[in-house]
Amino acid sequence: MVEMVSRPYERAFEKHALANPEVLCISADLTSSCEIDKFRDNHPDQFLSMGMAEQNMMSFCGGLGLAGYRPFIHTFGVFTYRRPYDQLMASIAYPRRKVRIMGFLPGITTPGGMTHQAIEDIAVMRSMPNMTILETGDATEVESICEAADSIDGPVYCRVLRGSMPRLFDTPIKVGEMRELSLGNDVLIVTAGITTEEAMRATKALEAAGVSVRHLHLHTIKPFNAEAILDHINAVKGGVITLENHVTEGGIGSLVAEVMADNGVGKKLRRLGLKDTYAHGGSRAYLMRYYGLDALALTQGVEDLLGQKLGITETDLAEARVDAVHSLAKAEGL
Amino acid sequence: MWNIAVKNERTTEDIALGIRRRVFEHAMRNNGGYLSQACSSAEQLAWLYNEELNLGAPTLPMIPKPFGGVPHADNPDYHTGAGYNGPFEPEYDRLFIAPAHYALVAYATLIETGRMAAEGLEMFNKDGSSVEMIGAEHSPGMEVHNGTLGIGLSTAAGLAWARKRKGEKGRVWVYMSDGEVQEGQTWEAIQCCAHHRIDNVKAIMDVNRQQCDGAMDSVMEVGDIKAKMETFGAVVVEVDAHNVNDMREAAKTKHDGKPLIILANSNPFHAMPILEERFPRLHYVRFKSEEERARMNISIAESLGVDPIDYAH
């Protein structure tokens, strides 16, 4: 059974901020939702409430960065780029301010529906010059996200998980690297964030069905080590499949497609994720099933990629669960 | 070498006249330009640079360097145009020119106050030059990118908060335009300054009641700017934008715990009355004919006390 960790961000941020006085805790009226309410109460001198005014917040943080501070912006990811896109671009990304954007509730990890679900954030941030993108997939990555983000010489956008989550990894994020979770030679599975746990479940069932799986987990999405992934792509016979908590345009599926096309790799690629659609409100498990983001969708994608039925059922996947996270997790309220 | 002793050798009114003359000459030679902005804002920018701002000597060459690339990890030598406003030291003020399309007037001000060579204006809007038409972050006297209206005051608020936290005496001044009050961000910035008691931010706004499409009242009415700003938490003083003493007095206004915003009511034809012929399209005056160009040349030259510009050469 995998260890479950509760609210790792809360502790990780406090530890990092107290060790770095130039770090400022910025909040946009979602303080407890982003697990910084205790920090606000215990360290008010290092906390700044910006209210529900994201446009001002982005430019204001640009000004803080100009003075040498490293503001950590806390709000839901979707609120950091949709409304204040211009301010994010002009006041933070262009001048390469060391602003660390902690975007909570990535993709469908919220029942808040379209307005709350950051489903195209990676596509937006990837197209923004000077922006770095990191994504967390487990408690260890959340514990190390502050230090990793704060090591960047420029702005960084982070997809951050909150609440209760599994510990899948035992080493912190090393910016620029990728995690090699299995090294088979039939199919390459590439995942990031919450889809990695799904792929780990699927891997067990796929291996049991005789498919040799190579599985990579990405925490650094931009800049991206194309050469490293190219070696993995070249190492598999049957093709590549990506699964992302994001639309299939502009995210990690596109990223892998670009690497393959740039290098003339003549292999099949299946991109799983939200297929040119908005999502709606519901539980994470429901949404992952409904939109085809879970382990079952992945095994079906591998069947499609290989052109053969593997006979993997939901029961097989249930037995292969790496933990009981979904049944234990609290409802994802606001 | 710029000599700090030259400060205040000339009157602010004289510098304002010099600014208008330079902008006029430039517009004549280039068949158009931001003439009306020189009419409305010359005294304000002259006053800021000649009297109010506490700036150190420029740190960048009098003749601006060519465009040196945008900020990027692979461009370590990148720098902004802030050095024309002096070094970033704790005791010195900063200036953000929020309406970046006032750049031509701002460059003329740098020249008139001895911070940039006259050759700088000849580079205006030339390919490969850093002296850009819409002031970029790397353009002389520009400290941050402000080309989208409404972001200047917020950036200044963030810097000012930080300077207060560090105990720095230098203030953060923002030059604003009245069209910016149509942007929601301006109001977010004022409420934020008030909430966090950021009172080392000072702004002077060119209230010329004009915007790109024409008179503001015809494009989007903004009502009583002073009353609205006060409600949002600023201390606001209205002045005549062409009366330097008004501005001097306004800057002395106490504004503990609140930002100070000086509303400088200006005349978009000031010192160039013939421009009224072009009302309400004053944002960028491009001459419609050689006849108009010649007529305006003679009229404005006379108003400014100079000879008409020999723009054929």
Interface residues (C-beta under 8 A of the other chain):
Chain A: L48 S49 M50 G51 A53 Q55 N56 M58 S59 F60 C61 G62 G63 L64 G65 L66 A67 G68 Y69 D86 Q87 A90 S91 Y94 P95 R96 P129 N130 D153 G154
Chain B: V70 P71 H72 A73 T80 E137 V144 H145 N146 G147 T148 G150 I151 S154 T155 A156 A157 G158 L159 A160 W161 A162 R163 K166 V172 G184 Q185 E188 A189 Q191 C192 H195 H196
